[in-house]
Amino acid sequence: MKLNRLILGIAALAVAGSAQAAKEKPRMLDPNQPEDALEIAKRAQCGEADGKPAVYHWSGKVYSRVTGEPDRMLFLGEGMNIRQCVTVEDPKRGKGWRLVSREIMLFLDPKTGEVLRKWTNPWTGEVVDVMHIANDPVNQRPQFAIGADGTPYKFNGRREGRWIFAPFEAPLFYHNVLAGDYQDYVGGKYHAMEIFDFAYDAEEMLNTKNPTAYPIVSWVRISDWMPWMKMRGRQGQMVFNAMGNKLKSFEELPKVLKDEITLNYPEYTTPPPGDDQRPNETTWTVFKKLVDKQRAATGDKPKTGH
C-alpha cells in the first residue's frame, strides 16, 4: 500500500510539474488580445518581476518659444525615473498591475554641461535659484485587461519590420496650485502636453522567454515656464526634447545624474514602496511647498494689490 501511494504521489508530482512547465512555456504575445496587450504594457514599463526596480533615462535639450523672437536653447537636460510594479487584484476586473515611481530631471548649463545652481534670466536679467525637477511620487492607477467601464485594454501601437512603435500623448489642463481660486474665470490653469514615443524590439517584447523588454523612448514636453524662472506672466512656452531608454540598473545612469542623486537626492536610488498611497507631485506642487517653507522661515508674506 505504501509503495502504491508513493508511486501515485510521484506520478501526481510529475503531472503537476508537466502542467507547470506547459504553463510557463515561452510564447509570442498577441497585441490584439487584452491580456497580452496589458502584459506588453507591463513589460515596457516595469522590471523583470514584481518589486524589482526598473530605471528609465533620457537626455536632451530645453528651448524657449516666445512670439516675435527666435527660439533659444536654455538648458541641457538629464533625467531619470526609477520605478517598480506590483500585482493587484480586483474582484470584478481580475489581476492587474500598478506602477510606483519617482523622477528627476536636471537642468544643465548648455555650454559646460554642469548642473546649474543659479541662472540669469535673459529676459529680466534677474539671477534666480534653479529648482531641478524632483517629483516623488509619480504613481499610476492600477491597469487591468478590462477597464472600469468594461472596455477591453487596447494596445496602441503598430508593427514595422523588427520594430513596434507605440506613441502616447498626454494633454494636460488642470488647476495650477500656484494660482488663485478663480482660474475658470481669468485663466491660470496649468497647460502642457507630454508626448512619449516608444520603440520596441518586437522579438524582445513579444517573446515571453525574455523576462522583460528594454524599449527606446523619445519625450517631448510643451509647457508653461518653470515657476522658479520668475517670468511674471511673460508670454511664451518651454519645449523639452529628449531621447532615452529603459536601463537594466541604476548604475547605468550617466555620472552627472548619479553624482547629483548621491549629493542631494539619496532616496532616488530606489522606487517608492509598492503600496505607496501618497498624492503625486509635480514641479508646481513641489515649488509651492518650497516657497511656503521659505516664507514661514522668514516671516515674509505674499505681496497683494491695493
N, C-alpha and C positions, 0 to 999 in steps of 0.2 A: 504493500500500500504506500509506504513511504517513498519507495522508488518510483512508483507511478505518479505520485504527487510531485516529486522532484522533476520528472520528465515533463509533466504538464506545465509546471512552473517555468521551466526553461523554454518550452515551446511558446508560452504566453509572452515571455520577455522578448523572444525572437520576433514574434508578430508585432509587438509594440515597437520594437526597435526598427523593424522594417517600415512600419507606418510612419514613425517619426522621420526616418530617412527620406521616405517618399514625400512627406510634408515639406521637408527642408530642401528638396531637390531644386537646384537653380533653374530659373525660368526667365523668360523675357516678359517684362511688364507691358500691359496694353493700355496706352493713354486714353482709350475710349471707354474703359471700364472705371467707374467712380472709385472703387477701392484701390485700383492700380494708380489712377491719377493722383489720389491722395498720397500714396506711397512715393510717387515721383516727387511731389512737393516736399515731402519729408526728407527724402534723400538729397534734395537740393539745399535744404535749409539746415539740416541737423547733423549731429555727429554720427559716428558708426553705430552707436547704441544709446538707449535711454541713459541720460546722466553723463554721457561722455561729451566734453566740450567740443565745439567747432568754432573756428575763427574765420571771419571774412576780413580782407584787407582791400583798400582802394587808395589810389594815388592820382592826383590831378591838379587842376588849376581853378581859381576863383576869379571871376570877372565882374565888373560893374557894367550896367547898361542904363544910361541916362539919355533922355531925349535931347537931341541937339549937340551931342558931343560923341567922340569916338569911344568905343568900349575900352576899358582899362583892365589889365591884369593886376589884381590887387594882391593876391596871395598864391602860394603853392599850398596844397593840402595833402595831408597824410591821415588816413582814417582806418579804424578797425571796429569790428563788432564781435564780441565773444558771447556765445550762447550755448544753451543746452535744450534738449527736448525731453518731454516726459509723456508717457502714455496716460490718457484719460478715458474714463468710461461715462457714457450717458445712457440712461435706461431706455431711451427711445431711439437714439442715433447710433448706439453701439460704441465701438472702440475708435478713438482718435488720438490726436497728439496736440501738445501745447508747447510753444517756444517761449523761453525767457532769456533776456539778453541785456547787455549794457554796451554803450558805444562811445567812442572818442573820435573827434577829428581835430587835428592840429592845424593852425594857421602858421605857415612858414614864410619867411622873407623870400620874395620872388628872385632876389639876386644871390643871396648866400645860402638859402635853404635852411637857415637856422630857425628854431622855434621863437616866435615873436612874443615879447612880454609887453612892449609898448608899441603903439602905432600912431603915426602922424596922419590925421585925416586930411587928404589932399583937397577936399572941398572947403573945410572950415579952418584948417591949419592947427586944430587942437590936437594935443597929444593925449591919447586915451590908453587905458589898460586893456589888453587883449584878454577876452574870456574865450577860451577854446571850447568847442562843443564837447560836453561830457555829460551824457544823459544816462541816468540809472534810476529806474529800469526802462527798457524799451521792450515790452512784452506783447505777445499776440494773443488773441482769443483762441480757444481750442478749435481745431479743424477736424471735421468729420466727413465721411463719404456721402452723408446725407445732410443737407442744410437744415437750418431751423424751420424753414418753410416747406421742407420735403423735397427740395430740388437736389438732384444728384450733383456731386462735386464734378466740375468740368476742368479738364486740362487746357490751359491757354497757351498753346504753342504750336509749332509746325516743324516738320522734319525736312531737312535739305541735305541729302547725302549722309555723311557721317555725323552731321550736327543736328541738334534740336534747338530752335530759337524760341524763347519764351519771354515776351515783353510784358511789363506790368506798369501801368500808370496810376498814380495816386494823387488826384486833385484834392487839395486841402483848402478849406474855407471854414474857419471856426473862430470862436471867441478868443480874443487876444488878452491874456491876463494882465498885460501892461497898460491896456486901455481902460476906458471907463465902462459904465453900465448901460450906455446908450448907443452901442455900436450898430444896432439895426437901423438907427435913425441918422447918424452922422458919419458912419464908417469907422474904420479902425480894426476891422476883422483881420485875423492872420490869413494871408492868401499866398498859397505856394503850390507848386506841383513837383512831385518826386517821380522820376522815371527810371525804372530798373529794367535793363535788357540782359537776360541770361542766355548763355550759350552752353549747352550740354553736349558732351561726347555721348552719342546715342548708345554705343555699346556699354560704356561705363555706367550710364544712367539706368538703362532698361534691364541689364542682366543682373539678376539678384545674387549671382555669385560674388559680386562686388558689394561689400557691406554698406557703402555709401558712394556718393559722387562728389566731384570737386569742380563745380562749374566756374566759368568765366563770367564776370558781370561788368556792365557799364552802368554808371549812375549819373544822372543829370538832375539838378535841383534848380528851380527858378523860384526865388523867394524875395521877401522884403529884406531890407538892410538888417544886419545883426544889431541887436539893441545896444551893445557896448560901443558901437561905432559913433553913437550920438549924432545921428543925422538930422534930428529935429524935424522930421516930416518931409525931408527933401525928396523930390520926385526921383524915382529910379528903382532898380532891382539888382539883385545879385544872381549870377549864373555860375553854378558849380558843374564842372565836367570832370569825371574821373573814371578810371577803369581798375579792375582788380579781380580777385578770385578767392575761392574758399581754400584755406590752408589746412595742413594736417596738424599743426600745433602752433601755440603762441610763439615759440622760439623762431618760427619762420618769418615773423614780422620784421620790418626794417629797423635798424638800430635806433633811429631817431624816435620811433614810437615806443620801443621797449625802454629806452632810457628815460623818456618823459613819464611813462607809466610808473616806472620804478621810483622816480623822484616825487611825483605829485598825485598819482592815481593808483596806488598799490592794489586796491580792491578790483581793478580791471584785469587782473591776471586770471580771474575765474568768473564764470557766469553767476547770476543770482540763483538762489535755491529754487528747485523745481516747483515749490508751492507758493512762490512769491505772489502776494496779492496787492502790492503797492500800486498806486496810480502811476501811469507813465509820466516821464519827464520830457520836456522839450527845452530848447535854448531859452525860450521866453519864460518858462516857469522857473528854471534854474537862475536866470538873471534876476528875476523878481525877488527870489529868496536872498540873493546876494545883496541887492540894493537895500532890501528891508533890514537885513542884518547890519549893514554898514550904517544905516540911518539910526537904528536902535542904539548902536555903539557910540555914535557921535552926538545924538540928540537932534540931528537935522530933520527938518520936516519938508514935505513936498511944497514947492512954490505954487501959489494959486493966483488967479487974476483978481482984479478989483472991480 
